[in-house]
Amino acid sequence: MSADHIPLPPPYRIKVVEPIPFLTPEQRREAIEAAGYNPFNLRSDQITVDLLSDSGTGATSSAQEAAAAMGDESYAGARSWFRFRDEVADLTGYPHLLPVHQGRAGERILFSSLLSPGQICVSNTHFDTTHANVEIAGATALDLPCREARDLDSAEPFKGNIDLEALEEVLSGPDGSRVGLVLMTITNNGLGAQPVSMANLEAVQALCQQFRVPFFLDAARFAENAWLVRQREPGYQDWTPRQIATRAFQLADGCLISLKKDGLTAIGGLIGLRDEALFAQCEANLIATEGFSTYGGLSGRDLERLAVGLREVVDPAYLASRAAQTAALARMINDAGVDTIQPAGVHALYLNAGRLLPHLSPSEFPGHSLGCQMYLDGGIRVAELGSLYLGELDDSYQVVEPAPFELVRLAIPRRVYTAEHFEYVAAVLGAIAKDPERIRGYRIVSAPPLLRHFKVRLTPIG
């Protein structure tokens, strides 16, 4: 192997470590039973490898922590706000910026200003809290994923795209006047961490301008989407990830960002706007519910970490290492006999639980069953994205309309786990794949009416 082809290690070294627990099989069984067989109810000190979410779970850098020591905690006009504002303005180009404590706060504020009861919010795919906040505003969330997304095994590079023909049909059809917002999620978290192409975003911009509909980005993973554009879309190979991200922001009228992902921090979010009147409306809401408009519920220390993190996250060496880590885990899992959505994204991998567990029907929640087994066998916490999360249930918790696919998401925290951790994850899945029929299904005991997967309680069948 020539020196040019030697794979590079991660572009950082570890300076602070945290011990992780290794429970016995009996302790794990008792823990998941007490949690109502819902991984969200488990304690963090009961988890060996936590892949439940990549939101706020990453490691900060020494530069971020050094910046945090300079945090200005003044109630209004803090120096930290201006450092954060200038960094975000340079990245996005938006003239009006509002900090919020996390993405869903931004959703609540923006949707209450942009959406009215009876309107429609169209997206490539709304994620869970986004969908809920659209409904809380009295509007309807409509997903129009591209047709390529239906084939989990294909190598199509941009399965996160919206279906442009379907979008035009909606905008030009009888319900077109009801569309209050088109929201593009980059990358598409609900559909396998798949990226959205710049060509797709440009076409969405053109349609929204034609039909005079606001166009916003849900840009929690803007840097990872930019990296995949650079790798997969012709014409962008010589662009930096930051240049691609900035171009994406320029196409939209504004953005929502949960900075707990590509902000490389544990907390934070952002609303970016072009329209001054909409900004004034959102700012009033922010001040009343989140905090003054120069801190939005964040400390000066948070704002300082974010200002540095937004620079670090678009570093090509960091993004290349993160993407390679996820791709390596995908290869190990596939070699162990478990299929994942192809091609691999960056922030997460999605296991095809329906294919691995054909003996379980959607009403037995095969994705959830696989997730519980990963915890029982290895202390690994993951999230189901199948019929428990996306299916339509009746009042007795019976599945009326199953999800299109029975998936399990393995979300990869940023700069946290080593190759050995992921080898362990693949080994646990490989052992399950050797005898998948031993896995039982589950039934729901109780569930809230909204966002049920967070607080649902279940029990094994049989």
VEXDREN-2710 file (C-alpha; in Angstrom, 1 decimal):
% VEXDREN-2710
k/r/px/py/pz
1/MET/0.0/0.0/0.0
2/SER/1.4/3.4/-1.0
3/ALA/1.7/6.2/1.5
4/ASP/-1.0/8.1/-0.4
5/HIS/-3.5/5.3/0.3
6/ILE/-2.8/4.8/4.0
7/PRO/-6.0/5.6/5.9
8/LEU/-5.6/8.5/8.3
9/PRO/-6.5/8.3/12.0
10/PRO/-9.1/10.7/13.5
11/PRO/-7.7/14.3/13.5
12/TYR/-7.7/14.6/17.3
13/ARG/-6.4/12.9/20.3
14/ILE/-8.3/12.1/23.6
15/LYS/-7.4/14.1/26.6
16/VAL/-10.3/13.4/29.0
17/VAL/-12.1/10.0/29.4
18/GLU/-15.2/8.9/31.2
19/PRO/-15.7/5.3/32.4
20/ILE/-18.6/3.3/31.0
21/PRO/-20.6/0.6/32.8
22/PHE/-20.7/-3.1/31.9
23/LEU/-23.8/-4.6/33.5
24/THR/-24.3/-8.4/33.7
25/PRO/-27.0/-10.0/31.5
26/GLU/-29.3/-10.3/34.6
27/GLN/-28.8/-6.6/35.5
28/ARG/-29.6/-5.6/31.9
29/ARG/-32.8/-7.7/31.9
30/GLU/-33.9/-6.1/35.2
31/ALA/-33.1/-2.6/33.9
32/ILE/-35.0/-2.9/30.6
33/GLU/-38.0/-4.5/32.4
34/ALA/-38.1/-1.7/34.9
35/ALA/-37.9/0.8/32.0
36/GLY/-41.1/-0.7/30.5
37/TYR/-38.9/-2.1/27.6
38/ASN/-38.4/1.5/26.4
39/PRO/-34.7/2.5/26.0
40/PHE/-35.6/6.1/26.6
41/ASN/-36.4/5.2/30.2
42/LEU/-33.1/3.6/30.9
43/ARG/-30.5/5.5/33.0
44/SER/-27.3/6.4/31.3
45/ASP/-25.3/4.5/33.9
46/GLN/-27.0/1.3/32.6
47/ILE/-25.7/1.8/29.1
48/THR/-22.4/0.4/27.7
49/VAL/-22.5/2.0/24.2
50/ASP/-25.2/4.7/23.7
51/LEU/-26.3/5.2/20.1
52/LEU/-29.8/6.5/21.0
53/SER/-29.1/10.0/19.6
54/ASP/-26.4/12.2/18.2
55/SER/-28.1/15.2/19.6
56/GLY/-26.0/16.9/22.3
57/THR/-24.0/13.7/22.9
58/GLY/-20.7/14.6/21.3
59/ALA/-17.4/15.6/22.8
60/THR/-16.2/19.2/22.8
61/SER/-12.7/20.2/21.9
62/SER/-10.0/21.9/24.0
63/ALA/-10.5/25.0/21.9
64/GLN/-14.2/25.1/22.7
65/GLU/-13.6/24.7/26.4
66/ALA/-10.9/27.4/26.4
67/ALA/-13.4/29.7/24.6
68/ALA/-16.1/28.8/27.2
69/ALA/-13.9/30.2/30.0
70/MET/-14.3/33.6/28.2
71/GLY/-18.1/33.4/28.4
72/ASP/-19.8/36.7/29.1
73/GLU/-22.9/36.1/31.1
74/SER/-24.3/39.7/30.8
75/TYR/-28.1/39.5/30.4
76/ALA/-28.2/41.7/27.3
77/GLY/-25.5/42.5/24.7
78/ALA/-22.9/40.0/25.9
79/ARG/-19.6/39.8/24.0
80/SER/-20.3/36.1/23.6
81/TRP/-23.5/36.8/21.6
82/PHE/-21.6/39.0/19.1
83/ARG/-18.9/36.4/18.6
84/PHE/-21.6/33.8/18.0
85/ARG/-23.7/36.1/15.8
86/ASP/-20.7/37.0/13.6
87/GLU/-19.7/33.4/13.1
88/VAL/-23.3/32.4/12.1
89/ALA/-23.8/35.4/9.9
90/ASP/-20.6/34.5/8.0
91/LEU/-21.7/30.9/7.6
92/THR/-25.3/31.4/6.6
93/GLY/-25.5/35.0/5.2
94/TYR/-28.8/35.6/7.0
95/PRO/-29.2/39.2/8.3
96/HIS/-31.5/38.3/11.2
97/LEU/-30.5/35.7/13.8
98/LEU/-32.1/34.4/17.0
99/PRO/-30.4/32.0/19.4
100/VAL/-32.6/29.4/21.1
101/HIS/-31.8/26.7/23.6
102/GLN/-32.4/23.9/21.1
103/GLY/-34.0/23.1/17.7
104/ARG/-37.5/22.3/18.9
105/ALA/-37.7/25.8/20.6
106/GLY/-36.9/27.3/17.2
107/GLU/-39.6/25.1/15.6
108/ARG/-42.2/26.3/18.1
109/ILE/-41.3/29.9/17.6
110/LEU/-41.1/29.8/13.8
111/PHE/-44.1/27.6/13.2
112/SER/-46.3/29.7/15.5
113/SER/-45.4/32.7/13.3
114/LEU/-45.5/31.1/9.9
115/LEU/-48.2/28.4/10.1
116/SER/-51.9/28.9/10.8
117/PRO/-54.6/26.2/11.6
118/GLY/-55.5/24.4/8.4
119/GLN/-52.3/25.1/6.6
120/ILE/-49.8/22.5/5.3
121/CYS/-46.1/22.2/6.0
122/VAL/-44.4/20.2/3.2
123/SER/-41.1/18.5/3.7
124/ASN/-38.8/15.8/2.3
125/THR/-39.4/14.2/5.8
126/HIS/-40.4/15.8/9.1
127/PHE/-38.7/14.3/12.1
128/ASP/-40.6/13.5/15.2
129/THR/-40.6/16.8/17.2
130/THR/-40.8/18.8/13.9
131/HIS/-44.0/16.9/13.0
132/ALA/-45.4/17.4/16.5
133/ASN/-44.7/21.2/16.4
134/VAL/-46.4/21.5/13.1
135/GLU/-49.4/19.8/14.5
136/ILE/-49.3/22.0/17.7
137/ALA/-49.5/25.0/15.4
138/GLY/-52.7/23.5/13.9
139/ALA/-51.2/22.7/10.6
140/THR/-50.7/19.4/8.7
141/ALA/-47.3/17.9/8.1
142/LEU/-46.9/16.4/4.6
143/ASP/-43.9/14.3/3.7
144/LEU/-42.9/14.0/0.0
145/PRO/-39.7/11.9/-0.1
146/CYS/-38.2/11.1/-3.4
147/ARG/-39.0/7.8/-5.1
148/GLU/-35.4/6.6/-4.8
149/ALA/-35.8/6.5/-1.0
150/ARG/-38.1/3.5/-1.3
151/ASP/-35.2/1.2/-2.3
152/LEU/-33.2/0.7/0.9
153/ASP/-30.5/-1.3/-0.9
154/SER/-29.7/0.9/-3.9
155/ALA/-26.6/3.1/-4.2
156/GLU/-28.6/6.2/-5.2
157/PRO/-26.5/9.1/-3.8
158/PHE/-29.3/11.5/-2.8
159/LYS/-32.2/9.6/-1.3
160/GLY/-32.8/12.5/1.0
161/ASN/-34.3/14.6/-1.8
162/ILE/-37.9/15.7/-2.0
163/ASP/-40.1/14.4/-4.8
164/LEU/-40.1/17.5/-7.1
165/GLU/-43.0/16.3/-9.2
166/ALA/-45.1/15.7/-6.1
167/LEU/-44.2/19.0/-4.7
168/GLU/-45.2/20.9/-7.8
169/GLU/-48.5/19.0/-7.9
170/VAL/-49.3/20.1/-4.3
171/LEU/-48.3/23.7/-4.9
172/SER/-50.2/23.9/-8.2
173/GLY/-53.2/21.9/-7.0
174/PRO/-56.3/22.6/-5.1
175/ASP/-54.4/22.6/-1.7
176/GLY/-51.6/24.8/-3.0
177/SER/-53.1/27.9/-1.3
178/ARG/-52.9/26.0/2.1
179/VAL/-49.2/25.4/1.9
180/GLY/-47.6/27.8/4.4
181/LEU/-44.1/26.4/4.4
182/VAL/-41.7/24.1/2.5
183/LEU/-39.1/22.7/5.0
184/MET/-36.2/20.7/3.7
185/THR/-34.3/18.6/6.2
186/ILE/-30.6/18.2/5.6
187/THR/-29.5/15.5/6.0
188/ASN/-32.8/13.6/5.9
189/ASN/-32.8/12.0/9.4
190/GLY/-36.1/10.3/9.0
191/LEU/-35.0/8.5/5.8
192/GLY/-31.7/6.9/6.7
193/ALA/-29.4/9.9/7.2
194/GLN/-29.5/10.4/3.4
195/PRO/-28.3/13.7/2.0
196/VAL/-30.1/16.2/-0.2
197/SER/-28.4/17.4/-3.4
198/MET/-27.8/21.0/-4.2
199/ALA/-29.7/20.5/-7.5
200/ASN/-32.7/19.4/-5.5
201/LEU/-32.5/22.5/-3.2
202/GLU/-32.2/24.8/-6.2
203/ALA/-35.3/23.2/-7.8
204/VAL/-37.2/23.6/-4.5
205/GLN/-36.2/27.3/-4.3
206/ALA/-37.5/27.8/-7.9
207/LEU/-40.8/26.2/-7.1
208/CYS/-41.3/28.1/-3.9
209/GLN/-40.5/31.4/-5.6
210/GLN/-42.9/30.6/-8.4
211/PHE/-45.7/29.8/-6.0
212/ARG/-44.7/32.4/-3.4
213/VAL/-44.3/29.9/-0.5
214/PRO/-41.6/30.4/2.2
215/PHE/-38.7/27.9/1.9
216/PHE/-36.7/27.0/5.0
217/LEU/-34.0/24.6/5.9
218/ASP/-34.0/22.3/8.9
219/ALA/-30.2/22.3/8.9
220/ALA/-29.2/20.3/12.0
221/ARG/-26.6/18.4/10.0
222/PHE/-25.7/21.1/7.4
223/ALA/-22.0/20.2/7.5
224/GLU/-22.5/16.5/7.0
225/ASN/-24.9/17.2/4.1
226/ALA/-22.2/19.5/2.6
227/TRP/-19.6/16.8/3.0
228/LEU/-21.8/14.2/1.1
229/VAL/-22.5/16.7/-1.6
230/ARG/-18.8/17.2/-2.0
231/GLN/-18.3/13.5/-2.3
232/ARG/-21.3/12.6/-4.5
233/GLU/-22.6/15.5/-6.6
234/PRO/-20.7/16.5/-9.8
235/GLY/-19.4/20.0/-9.8
236/TYR/-18.7/20.4/-6.0
237/GLN/-15.5/18.4/-5.6
238/ASP/-13.4/21.6/-5.5
239/TRP/-15.7/23.4/-3.0
240/THR/-15.0/23.3/0.7
241/PRO/-17.7/22.0/3.0
242/ARG/-18.2/25.5/4.4
243/GLN/-18.7/26.9/0.9
244/ILE/-21.3/24.2/0.1
245/ALA/-23.1/24.8/3.4
246/THR/-23.2/28.6/2.8
247/ARG/-24.5/28.0/-0.7
248/ALA/-27.3/25.9/0.7
249/PHE/-28.3/28.5/3.2
250/GLN/-28.3/31.2/0.5
251/LEU/-31.0/29.2/-1.5
252/ALA/-33.5/29.4/1.4
253/ASP/-35.5/32.2/3.0
254/GLY/-34.3/31.1/6.4
255/CYS/-33.4/28.1/8.6
256/LEU/-33.9/26.2/11.8
257/ILE/-30.8/24.6/13.3
258/SER/-30.5/22.3/16.2
259/LEU/-26.9/23.1/17.1
260/LYS/-26.7/20.1/19.4
261/LYS/-25.6/18.2/16.2
262/ASP/-23.3/20.1/13.9
263/GLY/-22.8/22.8/16.4
264/LEU/-20.6/20.3/18.3
265/THR/-22.1/21.2/21.7
266/ALA/-24.5/19.8/24.2
267/ILE/-27.1/22.6/23.9
268/GLY/-28.1/25.3/21.5
269/GLY/-30.1/26.2/18.4
270/LEU/-30.8/29.0/15.9
271/ILE/-33.4/30.7/13.8
272/GLY/-32.0/32.4/10.7
273/LEU/-34.2/34.8/8.7
274/ARG/-34.2/37.2/5.8
275/ASP/-37.7/38.8/6.3
276/GLU/-37.5/41.7/8.8
277/ALA/-41.2/41.5/9.8
278/LEU/-41.1/37.8/10.5
279/PHE/-37.9/38.4/12.5
280/ALA/-39.7/41.0/14.7
281/GLN/-42.6/38.6/15.3
282/CYS/-40.2/35.7/16.2
283/GLU/-38.1/37.9/18.4
284/ALA/-41.1/39.0/20.4
285/ASN/-42.0/35.3/20.9
286/LEU/-38.4/34.5/21.9
287/ILE/-38.2/37.2/24.5
288/ALA/-41.4/36.2/26.1
289/THR/-40.7/32.5/26.2
290/GLU/-36.9/31.8/25.9
291/GLY/-34.9/34.8/27.0
292/PHE/-33.6/38.1/25.6
293/SER/-32.7/38.0/22.0
294/THR/-28.9/38.1/22.6
295/TYR/-28.9/34.9/24.6
296/GLY/-32.2/33.0/23.9
297/GLY/-31.9/30.6/26.8
298/LEU/-28.2/30.0/26.3
299/SER/-25.3/30.9/28.6
300/GLY/-22.4/32.9/27.4
301/ARG/-20.3/29.8/27.7
302/ASP/-22.6/27.9/25.4
303/LEU/-22.5/30.7/22.8
304/GLU/-18.6/30.6/22.9
305/ARG/-18.5/26.9/22.5
306/LEU/-20.9/27.2/19.5
307/ALA/-18.8/29.9/17.8
308/VAL/-15.8/27.6/17.8
309/GLY/-17.8/24.4/17.1
310/LEU/-19.3/25.9/13.9
311/ARG/-15.7/26.4/12.6
312/GLU/-14.5/23.0/13.6
313/VAL/-17.5/21.1/12.1
314/VAL/-16.7/22.2/8.6
315/ASP/-13.1/21.1/8.8
316/PRO/-12.6/18.6/5.9
317/ALA/-10.3/16.4/8.0
318/TYR/-12.9/16.1/10.8
319/LEU/-15.7/15.4/8.3
320/ALA/-13.7/12.8/6.4
321/SER/-12.8/11.0/9.6
322/ARG/-16.4/11.0/10.9
323/ALA/-17.8/9.8/7.5
324/ALA/-15.1/7.0/7.4
325/GLN/-16.0/5.9/11.0
326/THR/-19.7/5.5/10.0
327/ALA/-18.8/3.7/6.8
328/ALA/-16.5/1.3/8.6
329/LEU/-19.2/0.5/11.1
330/ALA/-21.6/-0.2/8.2
331/ARG/-19.2/-2.6/6.6
332/MET/-18.7/-4.5/9.8
333/ILE/-22.5/-4.7/10.4
334/ASN/-23.2/-5.8/6.9
335/ASP/-20.4/-8.4/7.1
336/ALA/-22.0/-9.7/10.3
337/GLY/-25.2/-10.5/8.4
338/VAL/-27.4/-7.4/9.1
339/ASP/-28.5/-5.1/6.3
340/THR/-28.4/-1.3/6.6
341/ILE/-29.9/1.4/4.4
342/GLN/-27.5/2.1/1.5
343/PRO/-25.4/4.1/1.0
344/ALA/-24.2/4.9/4.5
345/GLY/-24.8/8.4/5.7
346/VAL/-22.7/10.2/8.3
347/HIS/-24.6/10.8/11.5
348/ALA/-26.4/7.4/11.7
349/LEU/-26.9/3.9/10.3
350/TYR/-30.3/2.4/9.9
351/LEU/-30.7/-1.4/10.4
352/ASN/-33.3/-3.2/8.3
353/ALA/-35.0/-5.0/11.2
354/GLY/-37.9/-6.1/9.1
355/ARG/-35.6/-8.2/6.9
356/LEU/-33.6/-9.6/9.8
357/LEU/-36.7/-10.6/11.7
358/PRO/-39.3/-11.8/9.1
359/HIS/-41.0/-13.9/11.8
360/LEU/-42.2/-10.8/13.5
361/SER/-45.2/-8.8/12.0
362/PRO/-45.3/-5.0/12.2
363/SER/-47.8/-5.4/15.0
364/GLU/-45.1/-7.1/17.0
365/PHE/-42.7/-4.1/16.4
366/PRO/-39.6/-5.9/14.9
367/GLY/-37.5/-2.7/15.0
368/HIS/-38.2/-2.2/18.7
369/SER/-37.6/-5.9/19.3
370/LEU/-34.2/-5.8/17.7
371/GLY/-33.3/-2.7/19.7
372/CYS/-34.3/-4.3/23.0
373/GLN/-32.2/-7.4/22.1
374/MET/-29.2/-5.2/21.4
375/TYR/-29.5/-3.9/24.9
376/LEU/-30.2/-7.3/26.5
377/ASP/-27.2/-8.9/24.7
378/GLY/-24.7/-6.0/24.8
379/GLY/-25.9/-3.0/26.8
380/ILE/-26.3/-1.0/23.5
381/ARG/-29.0/1.6/23.4
382/VAL/-30.5/2.5/20.0
383/ALA/-33.8/4.0/18.6
384/GLU/-36.6/2.3/16.7
385/LEU/-37.9/4.0/13.5
386/GLY/-40.6/1.5/12.5
387/SER/-44.2/0.9/13.3
388/LEU/-43.9/1.8/16.9
389/TYR/-42.6/5.3/16.0
390/LEU/-44.3/5.9/12.6
391/GLY/-47.2/3.4/12.4
392/GLU/-50.8/4.4/12.8
393/LEU/-52.4/2.8/15.9
394/ASP/-56.0/2.5/17.1
395/ASP/-57.1/3.3/20.6
396/SER/-56.2/-0.2/21.7
397/TYR/-52.6/0.3/20.4
398/GLN/-53.1/-2.1/17.6
399/VAL/-51.3/-1.3/14.3
400/VAL/-53.8/-0.1/11.7
401/GLU/-51.3/1.2/9.2
402/PRO/-47.7/-0.1/9.6
403/ALA/-44.6/2.0/8.8
404/PRO/-43.1/1.7/5.3
405/PHE/-40.1/0.0/6.8
406/GLU/-39.1/-1.5/10.1
407/LEU/-35.8/0.2/11.0
408/VAL/-33.4/0.7/13.9
409/ARG/-31.3/3.8/14.1
410/LEU/-27.7/3.7/15.4
411/ALA/-26.9/7.4/15.9
412/ILE/-23.2/8.1/16.2
413/PRO/-22.1/10.7/18.8
414/ARG/-19.4/13.0/17.5
415/ARG/-15.8/12.4/18.7
416/VAL/-16.9/10.0/21.4
417/TYR/-16.4/6.3/20.5
418/THR/-13.4/4.5/19.1
419/ALA/-13.1/1.8/16.5
420/GLU/-13.1/-0.8/19.3
421/HIS/-16.5/0.3/20.5
422/PHE/-17.9/-0.1/17.0
423/GLU/-16.3/-3.5/16.6
424/TYR/-18.2/-4.5/19.8
425/VAL/-21.5/-3.2/18.4
426/ALA/-21.0/-5.2/15.2
427/ALA/-20.1/-8.3/17.2
428/VAL/-23.3/-8.1/19.2
429/LEU/-25.3/-7.7/16.0
430/GLY/-23.5/-10.6/14.5
431/ALA/-24.4/-12.9/17.4
432/ILE/-28.1/-11.8/17.0
433/ALA/-28.0/-12.5/13.2
434/LYS/-26.9/-16.1/13.9
435/ASP/-30.2/-16.8/15.7
436/PRO/-32.7/-14.1/15.0
437/GLU/-35.8/-16.3/15.6
438/ARG/-35.1/-16.3/19.3
439/ILE/-36.2/-12.6/19.4
440/ARG/-39.7/-12.1/20.7
441/GLY/-42.1/-9.3/19.7
442/TYR/-43.6/-6.7/22.0
443/ARG/-47.0/-5.2/22.7
444/ILE/-47.9/-1.7/24.0
445/VAL/-49.1/-1.4/27.6
446/SER/-49.5/2.4/27.7
447/ALA/-48.6/5.3/25.5
448/PRO/-49.2/9.1/25.3
449/PRO/-51.2/10.4/22.3
450/LEU/-48.3/12.5/21.0
451/LEU/-44.7/11.5/20.4
452/ARG/-45.5/8.1/21.9
453/HIS/-42.1/6.5/21.4
454/PHE/-40.5/8.7/24.0
455/LYS/-42.7/7.5/26.9
456/VAL/-44.4/4.3/25.7
457/ARG/-44.3/1.2/27.9
458/LEU/-44.3/-2.3/26.5
459/THR/-44.1/-5.9/27.4
460/PRO/-42.8/-9.0/25.6
461/ILE/-45.3/-11.2/23.8
462/GLY/-45.4/-14.8/25.0
END
